[in-house]
């Protein structure tokens, strides 16, 4: 599957459940295990689990296999592995403490994020993300 299409699907799944501070990083130069790291914040344990379920469900709808989810038991930090994209969903205090942006963040991917109160994901274009670094 095209990485940009998968990236857009992940962002849409996160936005559908009101994820906050979504950041996408290109990791192809750092590891051969995956192409993107997506980091998002959630306001509660329940929301982290709901965001993870939304991402996993979107991956299954795209017929991805081998989707794994870790961290649902506590809900403070949930990781969804979609193969080419790894999604970290964290509560703000955990995100600030571990600061994954410092590890993965040297090549941010410019993506179009919608304001919190906008149109549903189905109305968005599947190809509105680019691999350009942010200035």
matplotlib code that plots the C-alpha trace (Angstrom):
import matplotlib.pyplot as plt

x = [0.0, 1.1, 2.7, 0.9, -2.5, -1.8, -0.5, -3.7, -5.9, -4.1, -4.5, -8.2, -8.7, -7.0, -8.9, -12.2, -11.7, -10.4, -6.7, -4.6, -1.2, -0.8, 2.8, 4.1, 7.8, 9.6, 11.9, 13.2, 16.7, 16.8, 15.4, 14.3, 11.6, 9.0, 8.6, 6.6, 6.1, 2.9, 2.6, -0.7, -2.0, -5.2, -6.9, -7.7, -7.1, -10.4, -9.5, -6.1, -7.8, -10.5, -7.9, -5.9, -9.0, -9.9, -6.4, -6.4, -10.0, -8.9, -5.9, -8.1, -10.5, -7.5, -6.8, -3.5, -2.4, -0.3, -1.6, -0.5, -1.6, 0.4, -0.4, -4.2, -4.1, -3.1, -4.1, -1.5, 0.6, -0.8, 1.3, -0.3, 2.0, 0.7, 3.9, 5.0, 3.6, 4.0, 1.5, 2.1, -0.9, 0.0, -1.4, 0.3, 2.4, 3.8, 4.4, 6.3, 8.4, 9.5, 9.8, 9.7, 9.8, 13.5, 14.2, 12.2, 11.6, 14.5, 12.4, 8.8, 6.3, 4.0, 0.4, -2.8, -4.6, -8.1, -9.3, -11.3, -14.7, -14.7, -16.0, -15.9, -13.0, -14.9, -15.1, -11.3, -8.9, -6.8, -3.8, -3.3, 0.0, 3.5, 6.9, 8.5, 10.3, 8.8, 10.7]
y = [0.0, 3.5, 5.1, 8.4, 6.7, 4.8, 7.9, 9.8, 6.9, 6.9, 10.6, 10.4, 7.6, 9.7, 12.9, 10.9, 10.3, 13.8, 13.1, 16.1, 17.3, 14.8, 14.7, 12.5, 11.8, 10.1, 7.4, 5.8, 7.2, 5.9, 2.4, -0.2, -1.5, 1.2, 4.3, 6.6, 7.3, 9.1, 10.6, 11.8, 12.9, 11.8, 13.3, 10.0, 6.3, 5.7, 8.0, 6.4, 3.0, 4.5, 6.1, 2.8, 0.9, 3.5, 3.2, -0.6, -0.7, 1.6, -0.6, -3.7, -1.9, -1.4, -5.2, -4.8, -7.9, -8.3, -5.2, -5.3, -3.1, -2.7, -0.8, -1.1, -2.4, 0.9, 3.2, 5.8, 5.0, 2.7, 1.7, 0.5, -1.2, -1.2, -2.4, 0.6, 3.0, 2.9, 5.0, 6.2, 7.5, 9.0, 11.1, 14.5, 13.9, 10.6, 12.2, 15.1, 12.7, 10.3, 13.1, 10.7, 13.7, 14.1, 10.5, 10.3, 14.0, 15.1, 14.7, 15.8, 15.2, 18.0, 16.9, 18.7, 18.5, 19.8, 22.0, 20.1, 21.1, 20.5, 18.1, 14.3, 12.2, 10.8, 14.3, 14.8, 14.0, 10.8, 12.5, 15.8, 14.8, 15.3, 14.0, 17.4, 18.5, 21.4, 24.7]
z = [0.0, -0.8, 2.4, 1.8, 1.6, 4.8, 6.5, 5.6, 6.8, 10.2, 10.5, 9.6, 12.2, 14.9, 14.0, 14.0, 17.8, 18.5, 18.9, 19.9, 18.7, 15.9, 14.6, 11.7, 11.2, 8.3, 9.7, 6.5, 7.1, 10.7, 10.5, 7.9, 10.2, 9.4, 7.3, 9.6, 13.3, 14.3, 17.7, 19.1, 22.5, 24.2, 27.3, 29.1, 29.3, 27.6, 24.7, 24.2, 23.8, 21.5, 19.3, 19.1, 18.2, 15.5, 14.0, 14.1, 12.6, 9.8, 9.1, 9.0, 6.6, 4.3, 4.6, 6.5, 8.3, 11.4, 13.2, 16.9, 19.8, 23.0, 26.2, 26.3, 29.8, 31.3, 28.5, 29.3, 26.2, 23.5, 20.5, 17.3, 14.8, 11.3, 9.7, 7.7, 10.3, 14.1, 16.0, 19.6, 21.4, 24.7, 27.5, 27.7, 30.8, 29.4, 26.0, 27.6, 29.8, 27.1, 24.4, 21.4, 19.1, 20.1, 19.0, 15.8, 15.0, 12.8, 9.6, 10.2, 7.5, 6.5, 6.8, 6.5, 9.9, 10.3, 13.2, 15.9, 14.6, 10.9, 8.3, 8.7, 7.5, 4.5, 3.0, 3.0, 0.2, 0.6, -1.0, 0.9, 2.7, 1.4, 2.4, 2.5, 5.6, 7.4, 7.2]

ax = plt.figure().add_subplot(projection="3d")
ax.plot(x, y, z, "-o")
ax.set_aspect("equal")
plt.show()
